[in-house]
C-alpha cells in the first residue's frame, strides 16, 4: 500500500481514541494531535500522507489549518480529510474550498472510515504512479534535449574536420570539441612511425604518456574513477573528468566520446593518405619531367645526327661529281660507284624515317604520362 503514515487531529481525546481503535489492526503508522497549532508543529517532521482533520477546534479551526498546509509548498501535497459533526452541502463546499480532498461526518463506523482510507490509498498509488511517469518523461525530455544539443556539437565537429589537412590541427580540433562538453583531455596520435601528444593545456604529463604506452594495445575502453581511456589503432584519448554523479549522462558522454574518436581516426587516416598521395604526386611529376627531358634530349641528338649525315653525304656527293670524271674510270665503274653512293643515301633516308617513328612513339608516351598525371591530381 502507498498509504503508511496518518496524522489524526481532534481536540476531543475520545474521538482520537475511536480513530486509533479503528486503525489499530491496519498497517498504518498513526500519530495524534490535539489542536491545529500542534498539527502544524508536527507535520513537517512527521510528513504524513493523510491528515484526518477535525473542523471545529478552539484556537484554530480545521479550515484554517488546511489553508495553512495547502499554502506551504512543502506540505501542500498532503491529503486532508475533514472530520466533522456537520455534513451539509455548505459545510462540504467550505471544506473543498479550503483545499481538502475528502470529508467524513461524525459519527462514522469502522467500515466507512476504512473504505475512505482505501479510496485515498488508491489516490496515492495513482498519484505516485503519475509522478513517476512525469519524472521519467521529464528525465527523457531533458536527456533528449541534452542529447540533441550534444549531437549538434558532434555534427558541427564532423563537418569541420573534413576540411582539416594537418594532424596537429586535427588534434587541436578534437581537444576543443571535447572541451565543449566540459571534458579535459589528453591525446596521442600514432602515424608514419611518429608518436605525438597533445593536451588541453599544451603538454601531456609523463605519467599520461606512460599510461598511453602501457594501455594502447589492451582493449578499446578503460574506465577508472572519473577517467576514461579510449584506444583506436592510430589514436588514444584520455578523459580526466568524466561525469560521475549522473549515470545516464556518463553513459551518453562515453558513447559520444567513442564516436568522436572513431570519426577523428578516419579523418587522420584520410590526412595520412592524402599526404602520401601528394608525396607520390611530387615524385611522379619529377619522373615525368625527367622522362620528358630525356626524350627531347634524345630526339635532339637524333636530329643532330641526321643533319650531320645529310651534310656528310652532300659533301661526298659533291666531291664525287668533281673527282670521278678525272679518275679515268670506264662507264661501268662510274655507274657502280654512283649506285653505291645512292644506296648509302637511301639507307640514310630510311634511318630518318626511323627517327620519325621514334618521335611519334615518344609523343605517344608523353601523352599517356600527361593523362596519368591529370588523373592522379
VOGU-3710 file (C-alpha; in Angstrom, 3 decimals, decimal comma):
1> xxxxxxxxxx> 0,000/0,000/0,000  1,124/3,552/-0,728  -0,616/4,883/2,414  1,500/4,220/5,512  1,515/7,433/7,626  -1,593/9,124/9,029  -1,997/12,065/11,389  -5,329/12,453/13,271  -6,174/15,899/14,709  -9,056/16,490/17,163
11> xxxxxxxxxx> -9,484/18,496/20,376  -11,613/15,680/21,825  -9,472/12,750/23,129  -12,439/10,398/22,816  -12,641/10,988/19,070  -8,935/10,265/18,712  -9,403/7,017/20,675  -12,111/5,932/18,231  -9,896/6,594/15,234  -6,999/4,795/16,919
21> xxxxxxxxxx> -9,203/1,784/17,649  -10,480/1,603/14,063  -6,969/1,715/12,591  -5,104/-0,338/15,193  -5,066/-3,585/13,194  -4,171/-1,887/9,885  -0,661/-1,428/8,560  -0,539/2,300/9,234  1,702/4,476/11,370  -0,739/6,712/13,261
31> xxxxxxxxxx> 0,113/9,850/15,239  -2,270/12,105/17,160  -2,531/15,864/17,671  -4,944/17,739/19,955  -5,057/21,108/18,163  -4,393/22,948/14,946  -1,111/24,531/16,132  0,121/21,149/17,368  -0,709/19,649/13,985  1,318/22,331/12,181
41> xxxxxxxxxx> 4,242/21,811/14,565  4,275/18,062/13,885  3,539/17,894/10,217  6,854/18,884/8,598  8,888/16,479/10,742  6,438/13,600/10,509  5,251/14,353/6,951  2,079/12,192/6,943  0,427/11,230/3,694  -3,120/11,787/5,050
51> xxxxxxxxxx> -4,399/14,060/7,809  -7,769/13,318/9,452  -8,613/16,875/10,495  -11,440/17,908/12,823  -13,252/21,024/11,647  -14,441/22,548/14,938  -11,474/23,183/17,214  -10,595/26,082/19,510  -7,638/28,389/18,725  -7,556/27,330/15,058
61> xxxxxxxxxx> -10,317/25,708/13,003  -9,703/22,807/10,674  -10,345/25,087/7,688  -7,578/27,442/8,830  -5,209/24,549/9,391  -5,980/23,142/5,917  -5,417/26,500/4,195  -2,104/26,873/6,030  -0,999/23,392/4,927  -2,025/23,947/1,292
71> xxxxxxxxxx> -0,272/27,326/1,121  3,051/25,757/2,151  4,823/24,119/-0,840  6,427/21,514/1,421  3,047/20,324/2,826  0,632/21,179/0,007  0,751/17,615/-1,311  -0,607/16,080/1,917  -4,157/14,751/1,570  -6,592/16,310/4,038
81> xxxxxxxxxx> -9,857/14,607/5,016  -12,129/16,717/7,212  -13,877/15,057/10,164  -16,992/16,989/11,208  -20,292/16,557/13,044  -21,955/18,631/10,317  -22,294/17,301/6,791  -24,364/19,907/4,977  -23,597/20,892/1,410  -22,373/24,265/2,642
91> xxxxxxxxxx> -20,004/22,614/5,115  -18,614/20,297/2,437  -18,192/23,162/-0,060  -16,311/25,196/2,522  -14,079/22,193/3,173  -13,312/21,747/-0,508  -12,680/25,480/-0,835  -10,102/25,204/1,917  -8,305/22,579/-0,150  -9,426/19,277/1,401
101> xxxxxxxxxx> -9,601/16,113/-0,701  -12,336/14,284/1,302  -14,915/14,691/4,045  -16,368/12,290/6,639  -19,223/13,034/9,033  -19,321/12,019/12,697  -20,291/9,583/13,941  -18,776/7,193/11,402  -18,380/3,446/11,531  -15,332/1,274/11,121
111> xxxxxxxxxx> -16,180/0,277/7,563  -16,883/3,841/6,403  -13,529/5,209/7,580  -11,640/2,191/6,286  -13,392/2,482/2,932  -12,495/6,149/2,623  -8,876/5,430/3,567  -8,832/2,644/0,976  -10,004/5,129/-1,648  -7,368/7,636/-0,538
121> xxxxxxxxxx> -4,770/4,895/-0,744  -5,755/4,323/-4,371  -5,460/8,062/-4,999  -1,942/7,971/-3,548  -0,995/4,936/-5,624  -2,201/6,596/-8,817  -0,571/9,878/-7,812  2,777/8,190/-7,177  2,495/6,328/-10,465  1,731/9,572/-12,280
131> xxxxxxxxxx> 4,615/11,318/-10,535  6,965/8,538/-11,647  5,666/8,814/-15,203  6,098/12,574/-15,140  9,567/12,204/-13,663  10,502/9,637/-16,305  9,030/11,774/-19,081  10,799/14,866/-17,753  14,062/12,963/-17,498  13,585/11,618/-21,015
141> xxxxxxxxxx> 12,801/15,093/-22,315  15,836/16,631/-20,651  18,036/13,778/-21,857  16,633/14,192/-25,366  17,316/17,933/-25,297  20,796/17,359/-23,909  21,458/14,636/-26,440  20,158/16,845/-29,251  22,463/19,659/-28,193  25,388/17,264/-27,857
151> xxxxxxxxxx> 24,662/15,691/-31,240  24,585/19,177/-32,744  28,095/19,784/-31,418  29,228/16,427/-32,808  27,732/17,151/-36,239  29,500/20,520/-36,321  32,750/18,810/-35,363  32,411/16,129/-38,058  31,691/18,786/-40,691  34,593/20,990/-39,616
161> xxxxxxxxxx> 37,304/18,312/-39,515  36,519/17,293/-43,092  38,406/20,437/-44,136  41,465/19,770/-41,958  44,609/18,547/-43,734  47,137/18,641/-40,893  47,337/16,142/-37,975  48,264/18,862/-35,460  45,207/20,912/-36,431  43,065/17,769/-36,191
171> xxxxxxxxxx> 44,301/17,071/-32,638  43,541/20,649/-31,597  40,031/20,393/-33,078  39,454/17,138/-31,138  40,543/18,689/-27,837  38,409/21,791/-28,473  35,377/19,609/-29,261  35,775/17,662/-26,032  36,231/20,897/-24,100  32,812/21,997/-25,399
181> xxxxxxxxxx> 31,476/19,026/-23,393  33,443/20,304/-20,352  35,870/17,400/-20,730  39,597/17,742/-20,064  41,516/15,501/-22,442  44,933/14,205/-23,461  45,511/12,741/-26,927  48,125/10,547/-28,567  48,459/10,280/-32,378  50,498/7,438/-33,909
191> xxxxxxxxxx> 51,243/7,531/-37,645  54,194/7,177/-40,049  56,422/5,963/-37,162  55,600/9,234/-35,380  54,083/9,495/-31,880  52,692/12,905/-30,890  50,975/14,017/-27,686  48,501/16,820/-27,203  46,707/18,198/-24,146  44,183/20,886/-23,263
201> xxxxxxxxxx> 46,918/22,944/-21,643  49,639/22,115/-24,138  51,740/19,288/-22,679  50,885/15,782/-21,513  52,420/14,771/-18,205  54,964/11,905/-18,174  52,547/9,641/-16,320  49,890/10,154/-19,010  52,405/9,308/-21,743  53,379/6,152/-19,849
211> xxxxxxxxxx> 49,697/5,282/-19,481  49,180/5,617/-23,232  52,151/3,317/-23,859  51,019/0,694/-21,345  47,364/0,507/-22,416  47,330/1,287/-26,141  47,137/-2,427/-27,015  44,968/-3,519/-24,065  41,486/-3,059/-25,486  39,155/-0,325/-26,635
221> xxxxxxxxxx> 37,926/1,117/-23,299  39,359/1,521/-19,809  37,416/3,295/-17,034  38,873/4,114/-13,640  37,491/6,660/-11,201  36,430/9,636/-13,350  38,950/8,756/-16,055  38,147/7,208/-19,424  40,789/5,898/-21,830  39,727/5,153/-25,411
231> xxxxxxxxxx> 42,086/3,290/-27,765  41,951/3,122/-31,541  44,715/1,982/-33,877  46,084/5,474/-34,532  44,597/7,435/-31,616  44,421/7,093/-27,839  42,352/9,531/-25,796  42,316/10,053/-22,027  39,413/11,952/-20,430  40,237/13,213/-16,931
241> xxxxxxxxxx> 36,825/14,331/-15,674  34,002/12,084/-16,832  30,659/12,966/-15,161  30,344/10,568/-12,215  27,243/11,927/-10,476  24,853/11,180/-13,342  24,985/7,593/-14,712  22,814/8,441/-17,726  24,997/11,381/-18,698  28,137/9,340/-18,054
251> xxxxxxxxxx> 26,984/6,609/-20,442  25,829/9,099/-23,049  29,110/11,047/-22,962  31,115/7,812/-23,130  29,251/6,822/-26,300  29,769/10,294/-27,754  33,499/10,179/-26,995  33,932/6,782/-28,667  32,127/8,020/-31,759  34,145/11,244/-31,867
261> xxxxxxxxxx> 37,446/9,350/-31,610  36,315/6,915/-34,321  35,465/9,763/-36,706  38,718/11,529/-35,856  40,698/8,382/-36,624  39,048/8,128/-40,032  39,946/11,742/-40,773  43,514/11,149/-39,598  43,722/8,203/-41,999  42,371/10,415/-44,779
271> xxxxxxxxxx> 45,015/13,064/-43,998  47,793/10,457/-43,972  46,559/9,004/-47,266  46,337/12,446/-48,861  49,827/13,349/-47,691  51,113/10,053/-49,098  49,382/10,669/-52,424  50,737/14,229/-52,508  54,252/12,904/-51,943  53,776/10,305/-54,671
281> xxxxxxxxxx> 52,432/13,020/-56,953  55,586/15,063/-56,411  57,740/12,041/-57,231  55,611/11,217/-60,276  55,880/14,793/-61,519  59,645/14,636/-61,092  59,813/11,349/-63,003  57,610/12,740/-65,793  59,806/15,839/-66,003  62,955/13,683/-66,218
291> xxxxxxxxxx> 61,425/11,426/-68,896  60,314/14,482/-70,857  63,803/15,967/-70,670  65,499/12,703/-71,653  63,094/12,101/-74,541  63,595/15,530/-76,002  67,361/15,302/-75,496  67,408/12,043/-77,406  65,231/13,480/-80,209  67,548/16,476/-80,457
301> xxxxxxxxxx> 70,529/14,116/-80,663  68,887/12,057/-83,410  68,008/15,201/-85,351  71,547/16,450/-84,997  72,927/13,128/-86,248  70,539/13,212/-89,211  71,603/16,725/-90,148  75,275/15,765/-89,845  74,708/12,730/-92,067  72,991/14,893/-94,665
311> xxxxxxxxxx> 75,924/17,270/-94,655  78,400/14,399/-94,973  76,526/12,785/-97,865  76,040/16,095/-99,612  79,749/16,850/-99,358  80,640/13,319/-100,523  78,300/13,655/-103,469  79,849/16,957/-104,481  83,366/15,576/-104,221  82,468/12,502/-106,293
321> xxxxxxxxxx> 80,912/14,623/-109,003  84,226/16,516/-109,259  86,667/13,608/-108,858  85,127/10,709/-110,745  85,447/12,259/-114,206  89,189/12,745/-113,595  89,834/9,235/-112,340  89,894/7,590/-115,800  87,151/5,104/-114,950  85,087/3,401/-117,591
331> xxxxxxxxxx> 81,334/3,863/-117,660  80,513/0,663/-115,762  82,835/1,634/-112,911  81,302/5,078/-112,661  77,806/3,598/-112,630  78,851/1,172/-109,851  80,229/3,959/-107,653  77,184/6,176/-108,197  74,931/3,212/-107,389  76,727/2,504/-104,074
341> xxxxxxxxxx> 76,578/6,161/-103,092  72,885/6,259/-103,953  72,196/3,119/-101,847  74,030/4,655/-98,910  71,941/7,837/-99,185  68,730/5,769/-99,412  69,752/3,879/-96,259  70,262/7,215/-94,551  66,765/8,281/-95,628  65,427/5,017/-94,137
351> xxxxxxxxxx> 67,158/5,832/-90,855  65,471/9,254/-90,960  62,107/7,507/-91,207  63,094/5,516/-88,108  63,795/8,783/-86,320  60,283/9,960/-87,233  58,818/6,744/-85,819  60,825/7,212/-82,603  59,463/10,768/-82,317  55,921/9,504/-82,759
361> xxxxxxxxxx> 56,466/6,812/-80,101  57,887/9,417/-77,686  54,906/11,686/-78,370  52,503/8,830/-77,504  54,389/8,126/-74,257  54,271/11,811/-73,260  50,519/11,890/-73,961  49,944/8,854/-71,738  52,059/10,399/-68,952  50,080/13,625/-69,174
371> xxxxxxx> 46,776/11,740/-68,847  48,147/9,766/-65,883  49,304/12,928/-64,124  45,948/14,637/-64,633  44,051/11,622/-63,216  46,274/11,420/-60,136  45,722/15,038/-59,184
//
